[in-house]
Amino acid sequence: MPANLPPQYFEAEKRFRIAKSPEEKIEALEAMLAIMPKHKGTDKLRAELRRKIAKFSEEAEKKAAPGRRGIHHIKKEGAGQIVIIGLPNVGKSQLLAAVTEASPEIADYPFTTKMPNPGMMDFENIQIQLVDTPPITDRGPPLWLTNLLRNADLLAILIDLSLEPITQVEVVTRELRKLGIGLIGSEDGESQVRYWKKAVIVGNKSDLDNSSRNWTKLTERYQKQFPLIPIAAQNGAGLEEFKREVYKALDIIRVYTKTPGGKPDLTEPIVLKKDSVVEDAAEAIHKDFKAKLKYALVWGSGKFDGQRAKRDHILQDGDIIEFHI
């Protein structure tokens, strides 16, 4: 049976031939593997590509110096860190470019993203960090990506709504579980899960054919488990809703401070975890505030504005606090 390989396969094959490092060769081989149609005519070629990937992976491991293990560490910034994950060519880099000032490489062939690419997304008066990552594959991610996923505040699973949606989510969640990562809200068991992460499912390319039908499939299957957000990153549809939903999913609040007799500063909020109390806000300013705090006046979540609140008063999003020490 003939292989019937598409033109994109031969473009990736060309990149493989001119690649100099093992990492570049692996990326091209993985692209070839992802593009190749699956049928009996490609079985031998598929097996050969996997052997080459294994070979160059060994070379890359041998070349990697011990001191370079943390080279792809992404320091958390802003109000939370969201790691975007998904299969090849679902639009992760395009989403990052659409909602941040980052300029990732974007192309219509898979495995364009080779390293983590962070960017800061504005949401009202705070910033949230998004990190674009290489696609999830059954070959397993490098150690730095595993650590990034485990440390993230939220995972955004991006899928292509022009393709079958349930399979995409199942592949991603299965690969996460191989890394010991389970998703809060999922119906999977707890076997071998060491890290539980919050997640949202983002359906990209909502403007393409079949997207409406596939969105219905997705909601019927997952609406009781995860927040679901339809977007079209290329034309900007749904991006404001994406920002609001990921803010909600982070389970954080914004509170503001004022000095006695002064006006509140509404430009730079203190970002806290949901259900934080007055003394948590004081500590976020300075540890001495927490030690010396006598009481606080709170506008917003109290029974009346300016209510005197104790250290254990639970704060709500948008509260204004006046500390007294």
Rosetta blueprint (number, residue, H / E / L):
1 M L
2 P L
3 A L
4 N L
5 L L
6 P L
7 P H
8 Q H
9 Y H
10 F H
11 E H
12 A H
13 E H
14 K H
15 R H
16 F H
17 R H
18 I H
19 A L
20 K L
21 S L
22 P H
23 E H
24 E H
25 K H
26 I H
27 E H
28 A H
29 L H
30 E H
31 A H
32 M H
33 L H
34 A H
35 I H
36 M L
37 P L
38 K L
39 H L
40 K H
41 G H
42 T H
43 D H
44 K H
45 L H
46 R H
47 A H
48 E H
49 L H
50 R H
51 R H
52 K H
53 I H
54 A H
55 K H
56 F H
57 S H
58 E H
59 E H
60 A H
61 E H
62 K H
63 K H
64 A L
65 A L
66 P H
67 G H
68 R H
69 R L
70 G L
71 I L
72 H L
73 H L
74 I L
75 K L
76 K L
77 E L
78 G E
79 A L
80 G L
81 Q E
82 I E
83 V E
84 I E
85 I E
86 G L
87 L L
88 P L
89 N L
90 V L
91 G L
92 K H
93 S H
94 Q H
95 L H
96 L H
97 A H
98 A H
99 V H
100 T E
101 E L
102 A L
103 S L
104 P L
105 E L
106 I L
107 A L
108 D L
109 Y L
110 P L
111 F L
112 T L
113 T L
114 K L
115 M L
116 P L
117 N E
118 P E
119 G E
120 M E
121 M E
122 D E
123 F E
124 E L
125 N L
126 I E
127 Q E
128 I E
129 Q E
130 L E
131 V E
132 D E
133 T L
134 P L
135 P L
136 I L
137 T L
138 D L
139 R L
140 G L
141 P L
142 P L
143 L H
144 W H
145 L H
146 T H
147 N H
148 L H
149 L H
150 R H
151 N H
152 A L
153 D L
154 L E
155 L E
156 A E
157 I E
158 L E
159 I E
160 D E
161 L L
162 S L
163 L L
164 E L
165 P H
166 I H
167 T H
168 Q H
169 V H
170 E H
171 V H
172 V H
173 T H
174 R H
175 E H
176 L H
177 R H
178 K H
179 L L
180 G L
181 I E
182 G E
183 L E
184 I L
185 G L
186 S L
187 E L
188 D L
189 G L
190 E L
191 S L
192 Q L
193 V L
194 R L
195 Y E
196 W E
197 K E
198 K L
199 A E
200 V E
201 I E
202 V E
203 G E
204 N E
205 K L
206 S L
207 D L
208 L L
209 D L
210 N L
211 S H
212 S H
213 R H
214 N H
215 W H
216 T H
217 K H
218 L H
219 T H
220 E H
221 R H
222 Y H
223 Q L
224 K L
225 Q L
226 F L
227 P L
228 L E
229 I E
230 P E
231 I L
232 A E
233 A L
234 Q L
235 N L
236 G L
237 A E
238 G L
239 L H
240 E H
241 E H
242 F H
243 K H
244 R H
245 E H
246 V H
247 Y H
248 K H
249 A H
250 L L
251 D L
252 I E
253 I E
254 R E
255 V E
256 Y E
257 T E
258 K L
259 T L
260 P L
261 G L
262 G L
263 K L
264 P L
265 D L
266 L L
267 T L
268 E L
269 P L
270 I E
271 V E
272 L E
273 K E
274 K L
275 D L
276 S L
277 V E
278 V H
279 E H
280 D H
281 A H
282 A H
283 E H
284 A H
285 I H
286 H L
287 K H
288 D H
289 F H
290 K H
291 A H
292 K H
293 L L
294 K L
295 Y E
296 A E
297 L E
298 V E
299 W E
300 G L
301 S L
302 G L
303 K L
304 F L
305 D L
306 G L
307 Q E
308 R E
309 A E
310 K L
311 R L
312 D L
313 H L
314 I E
315 L L
316 Q L
317 D L
318 G L
319 D L
320 I E
321 I E
322 E E
323 F E
324 H E
325 I L
